[in-house]
């Protein structure tokens, strides 16, 4: 019923067809996005003849394959013409039985009988910009009304990766290690080279003080990063950049905020009055993984 395919065994034409015609379609499950974020380290679970598919990214730790959503890849899960709880449960049980799992996040449409953890995400669905703007919080609207002096000495424009790189590195928050920052930067670089990423900058007095990074495909704009010079936070350049992106795209594309569990970031996103779209995930501690690995080795001995 479910087949486990390694990367080189995947029929990508059938996979893409299933994904693009699915009820759960997500940009983060596309071959382009997954190949870059996982460095092509992903397998596929297939139900019958690509009636439903589930991409499974992984990393190697001490030579052991462990399932882990890649950086910047918020949601994956099961994709099919309609979301079916029974089939989702079959995939879930197969995943847990056959893999060591650190973190695997399903998409917002996947429903289960099994009780799972959930996290928040925020979306604005396609609509006329004027309607979207009218829903902004009063505070967000005030933030968008810049002082005359700022208006006269500022501009917004798209920049290339080389122009954005140093600013992002200098103003990167949330990464615990230098190598994590380097990994994010490398992903941004590869996506820029693939032509699916935009860096938008807010300049004040000819100096960059804000950059947002957005991923584009034919259905979605996803906010992959917001970077701010902390000395100019009160200027609200990030709000201006997001509003500008919405103005250009929201009539035809979903805007995905890639929701955050960090309170001040969540508050910032909520100012644009997006829809809350929680998604499920399974998560195991390193201790849990070691226990399962040891039990598997014990079973194999006998």
N, C-alpha and C positions, 0 to 999 in steps of 0.2 A: 504493500500500500504506500509506504514512504520509502523513497530511495535516498541514500546519502551520496552525493556526488562531490568529488574533489574539483578544484577550479578548472583543470584541463578537461574534465568530463562534461562540463555544463554546455548545454545548447543555448547560447546567449540570445539567439533569435527568438526561441520559444520563451525564454525567461523574460525578455523585454516585452514580448507580446502579452504575457500573463500580467506583468506588472502594470503596463500602461492601460490595460483594460480592467484592472482590478477595482474593487470598491474602496480599497485602502491606499491607493497609489501615494507613494512618498518619494520625493526627490532623493532622499538619503539612501534609498535602496537601488537606485539606478547603477548600472555597471560603471559609468564614469566616476560617480561620487565614491562608490565603494572601493573601486580599484585604487584611487588616489589615497583615501583616508586609511585603508588597511594595507596598502602596498601589495595588493592582490592576494592577501592572506584571508581568503574566505571560501567557504564551501556552500553547498546548497542542499536543502532538503526539498524533495519533490513529491507531491501527492499525485498518484497515477501519472498521466502524461501531461505534466505541467498544468494540471487543473488548479493547483495551489502550490505556492513556492515559499520558502523561508530561507533567506541568506543567513549564514552563520560565520561571522568574522572571528578570528582567533589571533593569539599571540603565543610565542614560545617563551616559557620561563624555566630556566635550568633544563632545557630540552623537552619540557612537557607542554603539550598543546592545551591551551586554556581559552575558552570562549570569553571574549571581551569586546564590547562595542568600541570602535575606534574613536580617536579624538574627533570632535566636531560632528560625529554621527549620532544624533540623539535617539532616533527611532528606527527600528527595522520591523521584524515580526513576520506575520503571515499575510500573503497577498493572493486574492482569489476574486472571482466575479461577484460573490457575495460573502459577507462574513458569517461563518457558521461555527457556533460554539463547539459542537461535537468534533469537527475537524481541527479546530484550534487546540482542543484538549489532546488530541492524538499527537499533534506536533509538539506540544509542551512536554508530554510524557516521553516522547522519543528523544527530545533534546536533553532532558534531565537524566535519562537512562544512559545515553551514549557519549556524553561530553562532561568534562570538568568545566564548571562555569564560574566565572568571577562576576560579570555583569552582562545581562542581555536585556535590552529594552524592546518591547513590542510597540506597535503603532497604536494610535488613539482609537482606532476602529475595532481592534481585536478584543473580543469579549471571551471570558472564561467562566467555567463553573468553579475552578480552583481559585481560592482567595490569594491575590497577589498584591505586592506593594504598588504604589502609584506615585507619579511625579507630575508636576504642572508644566503645561506648555500653553502658549498664547498665540492665537491666529487672528488675522483680519481677513475675512473672505471677500472676494471680488465684489465691488460696489462702486457707485460714483464717488469720486473723491470728496465732493461737497457733503455728501451724506456721512462719509467716514469722519471728516473734519468736525462736523457738527456734534459728533459723539465724544470728541476729546474732552477730558476733564477741564474745568475752568483753570486749574493750575497750569496744565499743559498749554492751553491757549495763551496764557499770560507769558509763559516762557518763550513762546514763539514770536511775541511782540518785542523785537529787539530795540534797544535804545538807538536814537538817531545817529549818535557817534559810532556805534558798532556797525550799523547798516552802511554808513559811509566809508568804513575802513575794513570791510569784510567781503568775502566772496566764497562761494562753494563751487567745487569742480571735481571731476574724476581725475585721478592720478594713476600712474603705473606702479607696479610692484616695487621697483627700485626706489621710487619716491616715498612709498609708504613704509618700507621695511624698517628703517632706522627709527621712525616715530613709533611704530608698533612695539619694537623691542624696548624702547625707553619707557613706554607707558603701559606695559603688559602687566595686568593684575590677575591673580588667581592661579598662577602656575607655581608649584612648590620647588621645581628644580630648573636650572638653566637649560638642561637638555630637553625639558618639556616645552619651553619657549621655542627652542630651535626646531622641535618637531612640528609645532604649530606653524611656524614661519615656513618650513619646507612644504607643508600641505598647501598653504596659501600660494606659494610660488608655483607648485605643480598645477593648481587649479587655474591660476592666472595664465599659465602657459597653454592650458586646455581651452582658454577663452570663455570660462564660465564664472569668473569672479570679477567683481568691481570694487575698487577702492575709492571712496568718496571722502573728500577732505573739506574742512571748514578752515578758512584762512582768516586771521585777524592781523592787520598791519603786515601783510605778506608773510606771515608765519603760520604754519599748521598748528592748530590747537585741538582739533578733533578729527578722527578718521573712523568711518564705519566700513565693514567688509561684508559684502552681500554676494550670495551665490544665486545664479539665475538659471532656470530652465524654462521650458515653454509654459509651465503651469504655476510656478512658484518663485518667489523671491525669499530667500532665507537670510536672516541676520546672523552671520557667523562670528561677528566680533564688533565691539564698540570700544574705542581707545581714546582717552581724554588726557590732555595736559591738566594735571590737578590744580595748577595755578590759575586756570581759566574756567573752572567748572560752572561758575555763576553766569557765564555767557550763554550757556545752553546750546552750544554748537551741535551737539549730538542730536538734540531734538529737532533742530532745523534740518539736519541731514536726513533723518528718518522721515520727517514730514515731506521733504522733497522727493524722496524715493517713493513714498506712498502716492504722492501727486502724479508721478510719472507712470506708475505701474498698477495701482490697486484696482483699476476698472477691469483689468483682464487677468490678473494673477493673484494668488493667495500670498499674503505676507506672513511669514513664519518668524516669530520673535525668538525661537529656540529658548523657550522659557527657563527661568532661573529659580532656584530655591533660595538664592541670596535675597534677604528682605528688601534692601534698598534698590537692587536691580529689578526685582518683581514690581516694586512700587513705581519705578520709572516706566516699565512696560505698560503697567495698568493705566497710566496716564493717557495712553492712546486708545483706551477702551476696547481692547481686543477681547475675543471670546476665550474663555478658559477651556482648554482641551486636555484633560489628564490622560496619561498613558500608563500601562502596566509594565513592570519589569521584574526579573528575578535576579537576586544578588546573593552571593555567598562570600563569606569572609575567607581570608587566606587559611585560617585554621580549619574551616570546613573543607576546603579543597584538599588540604594535606590529609585529613581524616579519610576522605573518599578515596584518595590516591592510595593510601596505605591499605584500605579495605579491598580495593581492586587487586593490588599485588598479592594480598593474602589469599584471595579467591583463586587467582591464577596458579598459585602454588599447588592447590588441591584440585 
